[in-house]
Amino acid sequence: MLLGSQLRRLREARGITREAAGYSIRASESKISRMELGRVSFKTRDVEDLLTLYGITDEAERNSLLSLAKEANVAGWWHSYSDVLPSWFPTYVGLEGAASLIRAYEVQFVHGLLQTEAYARAVVRRGMKGASAEDVERRVALRLERQKYLLEDNAPECHVVLDEAALRRPYGDREVMRGQFQHLIEISERPNVRLQIMPFGFGGHSGESGAFTILSFPESDLSDVVYLEQLTSALYLDKSEDVAQYEKALKELQQDSPGPDESRDLLRGLLQLS
């Protein structure tokens, strides 16, 4: 994505159309679009030809961008789990790992980054009916690997609004749910995690369209991405007008939900009742 955005910036600075850029590398306009969105791998020859077309002759700048192209083609650690993941999800894991801010609203279950191992196993079993025990465990292992992002020295900010429905809907037995409530209380006290609960008592709210995640990146020229998961696919929205609508919805959810301290009190109440 970073390389793609820089190539787009260079192309636009020279006033070159995507069609012309595609012609220069024997490709279509849509191929250039996918490259600039970071949706395809990069051939060194193509990047070299595009840099020449865009007038980039400085060796240091060319080498920097060509090195970035090589890095972009290296498969991430999560690709080893591709056999147990839906085709659209590895892209999300890569984006999540690169994000500096993760904002989300969840209504069906606890967000994957905040799940305990036992709760995650119950969720995966429900979603992968008929899967082998080995495939279930590999899917759970991936989720636990993703959670390590939140514990690193340069951990991203993670702001999650959970609908109370996600907490009232049991996954696993009572002990699993008790462990999940306790984990949410503890992890929400981390400085990089902000957890809020949207209570039933509030009534209708701005999350009426369902769960979504907004990913923001440390590079200033990378646009935010909204992730929407569906039954058989997922959407990745990065147009500013689309992102703005979801940011507005999340801001309203945050404003309308009790703050982190009050939300922890709600979790403690659920823990006592479970």
VENCORWO-V29928 format. One record per pair of residues at least 12 apart in sequence whose ideal C-beta (glycine too) atoms are under 8 Angstrom apart, sorted by the first residue. I is the first residue (numbers start at 1). J is the second residue. Records with the same first field share a line. If there is no record, write none. Layout:
I = J + J
//
This chain:
1 = 37 + 38 + 95 + 98 + 217 + 222
2 = 38 + 68 + 72 + 219 + 221 + 222
3 = 38 + 42 + 47 + 65 + 68 + 69 + 72
4 = 35 + 36 + 37 + 38 + 39
5 = 36 + 38 + 219 + 221 + 222 + 223
6 = 65 + 68 + 221
7 = 35 + 36 + 47 + 50 + 54 + 65
8 = 36
9 = 221
10 = 50 + 51 + 54 + 56
11 = 32 + 36 + 50 + 54
13 = 54
14 = 53 + 54 + 55
16 = 53 + 54
17 = 29
18 = 32 + 33 + 36
19 = 32
20 = 53
21 = 50 + 53
24 = 49 + 50 + 53
25 = 45 + 46 + 49 + 50
27 = 46
37 = 238
38 = 72
39 = 91
41 = 72 + 73
42 = 69 + 72 + 73
44 = 66 + 69 + 70
47 = 65 + 66 + 69
48 = 62 + 66
51 = 65 + 66
76 = 90 + 93 + 94 + 97
77 = 145
78 = 90 + 93 + 94 + 97 + 142 + 145 + 146
81 = 138 + 139 + 141 + 142
83 = 135 + 138
84 = 131 + 135 + 138 + 139 + 142
85 = 139 + 142
86 = 234
88 = 233 + 234
89 = 234
91 = 234 + 236
92 = 227 + 234 + 236
93 = 142 + 146
95 = 215 + 225 + 227 + 236
96 = 146 + 149 + 215
97 = 146 + 149
98 = 215 + 217
99 = 156 + 215 + 216 + 217
100 = 156 + 157 + 216 + 217 + 218
101 = 156 + 157 + 158 + 159 + 214 + 215 + 216
102 = 156 + 157 + 158 + 159 + 160 + 213 + 214 + 215 + 216
103 = 159 + 160 + 213 + 214 + 216 + 250
104 = 158 + 159 + 160 + 161 + 211 + 212 + 213 + 214
105 = 160 + 161 + 162 + 163 + 198 + 207 + 211 + 212 + 213 + 249 + 250 + 253
106 = 160 + 161 + 162 + 163 + 166 + 211
107 = 163 + 165 + 166 + 207 + 210 + 211
108 = 165 + 166 + 169 + 211
109 = 123 + 166 + 169 + 171
110 = 162 + 166 + 167 + 180 + 184
111 = 160 + 162
112 = 143 + 146 + 147
113 = 146 + 147 + 149 + 150 + 158 + 160
114 = 147 + 158 + 160 + 183 + 184 + 187 + 193 + 195
115 = 143 + 147 + 180 + 183
116 = 176 + 179 + 180 + 183
117 = 140 + 144
118 = 172 + 175 + 176 + 179 + 180
119 = 171 + 172 + 176 + 177 + 179 + 180 + 183
120 = 140 + 143 + 144
121 = 136 + 137 + 140 + 172
122 = 171 + 172 + 176
123 = 171
124 = 136 + 139 + 140 + 143
126 = 171
150 = 187 + 190 + 192 + 193
155 = 192
156 = 192
157 = 192 + 194
158 = 192 + 193 + 194
159 = 193 + 194 + 254
160 = 193 + 194 + 195 + 196
161 = 196 + 197 + 198 + 207 + 250 + 253 + 254 + 257
162 = 184 + 195 + 196 + 197 + 198
163 = 197 + 198 + 207
164 = 197 + 198 + 199 + 200 + 266
165 = 200
167 = 181 + 197 + 267 + 270
174 = 274
177 = 274
178 = 271 + 274
181 = 267 + 270 + 271 + 274
182 = 271
184 = 267
185 = 264 + 267 + 268 + 271
188 = 260 + 263 + 264 + 267
189 = 264
194 = 260
195 = 260 + 263 + 264
196 = 253 + 254 + 257 + 258 + 259 + 260 + 263
197 = 257 + 258 + 263 + 266 + 267
198 = 253 + 256 + 257
199 = 257 + 258 + 266
202 = 256 + 257
205 = 252 + 253 + 256
206 = 248 + 249 + 250 + 252 + 253 + 256
207 = 249 + 253
209 = 249
210 = 228
211 = 228 + 229
212 = 226 + 227 + 228 + 246 + 249 + 250
213 = 226 + 227
214 = 226 + 227 + 243 + 246 + 247 + 250
215 = 227
223 = 238 + 240 + 243
224 = 238 + 243 + 247
225 = 237 + 238 + 243
226 = 238 + 242 + 243 + 246
//
